[in-house]
Amino acid sequence: MTFAQALNLQGENAMTPDDTKVTVGKTTFYQGENQTHPLFRIEAGIPCQNAREQASELMGYVRDLTIEGLMDDKPQLIWASHYLSALAKALMDDAELGMMH
């Protein structure tokens, strides 16, 4: 499942067996001045395992972008990795909330 598919599960696709834990859709994230207005929210109903897998994949990209940004002196890659890490953290946090329900 791709990242976009995981974030866009809706309707019948969001239905899971009763024993499958899903994201709760409460975690927001925003990267900007004072972080006062969240721009994004993790969608409710994503199987927690899928959300965790996507977060892991994103963190791999974060690692690669960070190293390349440092080695090639490209601060825009560092910023890109910063935003991706915020998204990965939000996925993990919302999956954790889903696991507790």
PyRosetta script that sets phi, psi and omega in degrees:
from pyrosetta import init, pose_from_sequence

init()
pose = pose_from_sequence("MTFAQALNLQGENAMTPDDTKVTVGKTTFYQGENQTHPLFRIEAGIPCQNAREQASELMGYVRDLTIEGLMDDKPQLIWASHYLSALAKALMDDAELGMMH")
pose.set_psi(1, 133.9)
pose.set_omega(1, 179.2)
pose.set_phi(2, -82.6)
pose.set_psi(2, 166.4)
pose.set_omega(2, 178.8)
pose.set_phi(3, -59.0)
pose.set_psi(3, -45.6)
pose.set_omega(3, -179.1)
pose.set_phi(4, -62.0)
pose.set_psi(4, -39.9)
pose.set_omega(4, 178.5)
pose.set_phi(5, -64.8)
pose.set_psi(5, -40.4)
pose.set_omega(5, -179.9)
pose.set_phi(6, -64.5)
pose.set_psi(6, -37.6)
pose.set_omega(6, -179.5)
pose.set_phi(7, -78.9)
pose.set_psi(7, -17.7)
pose.set_omega(7, -175.0)
pose.set_phi(8, -110.0)
pose.set_psi(8, 16.9)
pose.set_omega(8, 176.7)
pose.set_phi(9, -63.5)
pose.set_psi(9, 123.2)
pose.set_omega(9, -179.9)
pose.set_phi(10, -145.3)
pose.set_psi(10, 166.9)
pose.set_omega(10, 174.7)
pose.set_phi(11, 57.3)
pose.set_psi(11, -134.7)
pose.set_omega(11, -176.1)
pose.set_phi(12, -63.9)
pose.set_psi(12, -31.4)
pose.set_omega(12, -179.2)
pose.set_phi(13, -64.8)
pose.set_psi(13, -24.5)
pose.set_omega(13, -178.1)
pose.set_phi(14, -80.2)
pose.set_psi(14, -11.2)
pose.set_omega(14, -178.1)
pose.set_phi(15, -75.1)
pose.set_psi(15, 134.0)
pose.set_omega(15, -178.9)
pose.set_phi(16, -131.9)
pose.set_psi(16, 162.3)
pose.set_omega(16, 175.5)
pose.set_phi(17, -58.8)
pose.set_psi(17, 154.7)
pose.set_omega(17, -177.3)
pose.set_phi(18, -56.4)
pose.set_psi(18, -30.3)
pose.set_omega(18, -176.9)
pose.set_phi(19, -85.7)
pose.set_psi(19, -2.1)
pose.set_omega(19, 179.0)
pose.set_phi(20, -90.6)
pose.set_psi(20, 124.0)
pose.set_omega(20, 178.0)
pose.set_phi(21, -80.7)
pose.set_psi(21, 141.7)
pose.set_omega(21, -178.0)
pose.set_phi(22, -129.0)
pose.set_psi(22, 161.1)
pose.set_omega(22, 177.1)
pose.set_phi(23, -63.6)
pose.set_psi(23, 152.5)
pose.set_omega(23, -176.7)
pose.set_phi(24, -96.5)
pose.set_psi(24, -15.9)
pose.set_omega(24, 177.7)
pose.set_phi(25, 77.0)
pose.set_psi(25, 27.9)
pose.set_omega(25, -179.6)
pose.set_phi(26, -105.5)
pose.set_psi(26, -14.9)
pose.set_omega(26, -174.9)
pose.set_phi(27, -85.5)
pose.set_psi(27, 124.7)
pose.set_omega(27, 177.4)
pose.set_phi(28, -111.4)
pose.set_psi(28, 160.1)
pose.set_omega(28, 173.8)
pose.set_phi(29, -149.2)
pose.set_psi(29, 149.6)
pose.set_omega(29, -177.5)
pose.set_phi(30, -157.0)
pose.set_psi(30, 131.9)
pose.set_omega(30, 175.5)
pose.set_phi(31, -115.5)
pose.set_psi(31, 109.0)
pose.set_omega(31, 179.6)
pose.set_phi(32, -179.8)
pose.set_psi(32, -174.8)
pose.set_omega(32, -176.7)
pose.set_phi(33, -59.8)
pose.set_psi(33, 122.8)
pose.set_omega(33, 177.7)
pose.set_phi(34, 62.7)
pose.set_psi(34, -0.2)
pose.set_omega(34, 179.0)
pose.set_phi(35, 42.2)
pose.set_psi(35, 53.4)
pose.set_omega(35, -174.5)
pose.set_phi(36, -96.4)
pose.set_psi(36, -21.9)
pose.set_omega(36, -177.8)
pose.set_phi(37, -129.6)
pose.set_psi(37, 105.9)
pose.set_omega(37, 179.5)
pose.set_phi(38, -62.6)
pose.set_psi(38, 134.0)
pose.set_omega(38, 179.1)
pose.set_phi(39, -95.9)
pose.set_psi(39, -25.4)
pose.set_omega(39, -174.8)
pose.set_phi(40, -134.4)
pose.set_psi(40, 153.8)
pose.set_omega(40, 175.7)
pose.set_phi(41, -137.3)
pose.set_psi(41, 140.3)
pose.set_omega(41, 175.8)
pose.set_phi(42, -68.8)
pose.set_psi(42, 134.8)
pose.set_omega(42, -178.9)
pose.set_phi(43, -70.1)
pose.set_psi(43, 137.2)
pose.set_omega(43, 174.9)
pose.set_phi(44, -72.7)
pose.set_psi(44, 150.3)
pose.set_omega(44, 173.6)
pose.set_phi(45, 94.8)
pose.set_psi(45, 2.7)
pose.set_omega(45, 176.7)
pose.set_phi(46, -80.4)
pose.set_psi(46, 127.5)
pose.set_omega(46, 176.6)
pose.set_phi(47, -53.7)
pose.set_psi(47, 131.4)
pose.set_omega(47, -175.2)
pose.set_phi(48, -56.4)
pose.set_psi(48, -37.5)
pose.set_omega(48, 178.9)
pose.set_phi(49, -61.7)
pose.set_psi(49, -41.3)
pose.set_omega(49, 178.5)
pose.set_phi(50, -65.0)
pose.set_psi(50, -42.6)
pose.set_omega(50, 179.3)
pose.set_phi(51, -61.8)
pose.set_psi(51, -41.9)
pose.set_omega(51, 179.8)
pose.set_phi(52, -66.8)
pose.set_psi(52, -39.1)
pose.set_omega(52, 177.5)
pose.set_phi(53, -63.6)
pose.set_psi(53, -42.0)
pose.set_omega(53, 179.2)
pose.set_phi(54, -66.6)
pose.set_psi(54, -38.9)
pose.set_omega(54, 177.5)
pose.set_phi(55, -62.2)
pose.set_psi(55, -40.7)
pose.set_omega(55, 178.3)
pose.set_phi(56, -63.6)
pose.set_psi(56, -42.9)
pose.set_omega(56, 178.3)
pose.set_phi(57, -62.0)
pose.set_psi(57, -44.3)
pose.set_omega(57, 178.4)
pose.set_phi(58, -60.8)
pose.set_psi(58, -39.9)
pose.set_omega(58, -179.8)
pose.set_phi(59, -66.4)
pose.set_psi(59, -29.8)
pose.set_omega(59, 172.8)
pose.set_phi(60, -63.7)
pose.set_psi(60, -41.3)
pose.set_omega(60, 176.6)
pose.set_phi(61, -66.4)
pose.set_psi(61, -38.6)
pose.set_omega(61, 177.6)
pose.set_phi(62, -58.7)
pose.set_psi(62, -46.0)
pose.set_omega(62, 179.2)
pose.set_phi(63, -59.4)
pose.set_psi(63, -48.8)
pose.set_omega(63, -178.3)
pose.set_phi(64, -63.1)
pose.set_psi(64, -44.6)
pose.set_omega(64, -179.9)
pose.set_phi(65, -65.1)
pose.set_psi(65, -38.5)
pose.set_omega(65, -179.8)
pose.set_phi(66, -64.2)
pose.set_psi(66, -47.4)
pose.set_omega(66, -179.9)
pose.set_phi(67, -62.8)
pose.set_psi(67, -47.1)
pose.set_omega(67, -179.9)
pose.set_phi(68, -63.6)
pose.set_psi(68, -41.0)
pose.set_omega(68, 178.9)
pose.set_phi(69, -62.6)
pose.set_psi(69, -39.7)
pose.set_omega(69, 178.2)
pose.set_phi(70, -70.9)
pose.set_psi(70, -45.3)
pose.set_omega(70, -176.0)
pose.set_phi(71, -69.3)
pose.set_psi(71, -35.2)
pose.set_omega(71, -176.6)
pose.set_phi(72, -101.1)
pose.set_psi(72, 7.3)
pose.set_omega(72, -179.5)
pose.set_phi(73, 51.7)
pose.set_psi(73, 55.3)
pose.set_omega(73, 179.7)
pose.set_phi(74, -120.8)
pose.set_psi(74, 90.2)
pose.set_omega(74, -176.9)
pose.set_phi(75, -61.4)
pose.set_psi(75, -25.8)
pose.set_omega(75, 179.2)
pose.set_phi(76, -63.9)
pose.set_psi(76, -30.1)
pose.set_omega(76, 176.6)
pose.set_phi(77, -71.9)
pose.set_psi(77, -34.8)
pose.set_omega(77, 176.3)
pose.set_phi(78, -64.1)
pose.set_psi(78, -44.1)
pose.set_omega(78, 178.4)
pose.set_phi(79, -64.0)
pose.set_psi(79, -40.5)
pose.set_omega(79, 177.9)
pose.set_phi(80, -60.6)
pose.set_psi(80, -42.3)
pose.set_omega(80, 179.2)
pose.set_phi(81, -66.6)
pose.set_psi(81, -33.4)
pose.set_omega(81, 177.9)
pose.set_phi(82, -62.2)
pose.set_psi(82, -47.0)
pose.set_omega(82, 179.7)
pose.set_phi(83, -66.2)
pose.set_psi(83, -41.5)
pose.set_omega(83, 178.1)
pose.set_phi(84, -64.6)
pose.set_psi(84, -36.2)
pose.set_omega(84, 178.6)
pose.set_phi(85, -67.1)
pose.set_psi(85, -34.0)
pose.set_omega(85, 176.5)
pose.set_phi(86, -64.7)
pose.set_psi(86, -39.8)
pose.set_omega(86, 177.4)
pose.set_phi(87, -65.7)
pose.set_psi(87, -44.5)
pose.set_omega(87, 179.3)
pose.set_phi(88, -61.4)
pose.set_psi(88, -41.7)
pose.set_omega(88, 178.6)
pose.set_phi(89, -63.7)
pose.set_psi(89, -41.9)
pose.set_omega(89, 178.8)
pose.set_phi(90, -62.4)
pose.set_psi(90, -42.0)
pose.set_omega(90, 176.7)
pose.set_phi(91, -60.3)
pose.set_psi(91, -45.8)
pose.set_omega(91, 179.9)
pose.set_phi(92, -64.4)
pose.set_psi(92, -43.3)
pose.set_omega(92, -179.0)
pose.set_phi(93, -63.5)
pose.set_psi(93, -42.7)
pose.set_omega(93, -179.1)
pose.set_phi(94, -70.7)
pose.set_psi(94, -35.9)
pose.set_omega(94, 175.2)
pose.set_phi(95, -63.2)
pose.set_psi(95, -39.2)
pose.set_omega(95, 178.2)
pose.set_phi(96, -63.0)
pose.set_psi(96, -42.2)
pose.set_omega(96, 176.3)
pose.set_phi(97, -61.0)
pose.set_psi(97, -40.7)
pose.set_omega(97, 178.1)
pose.set_phi(98, -65.5)
pose.set_psi(98, -35.3)
pose.set_omega(98, 180.0)
pose.set_phi(99, -68.5)
pose.set_psi(99, -27.1)
pose.set_omega(99, -178.5)
pose.set_phi(100, -80.4)
pose.set_psi(100, -13.3)
pose.set_omega(100, -179.2)
pose.set_phi(101, -86.5)
pose.dump_pdb("model.pdb")
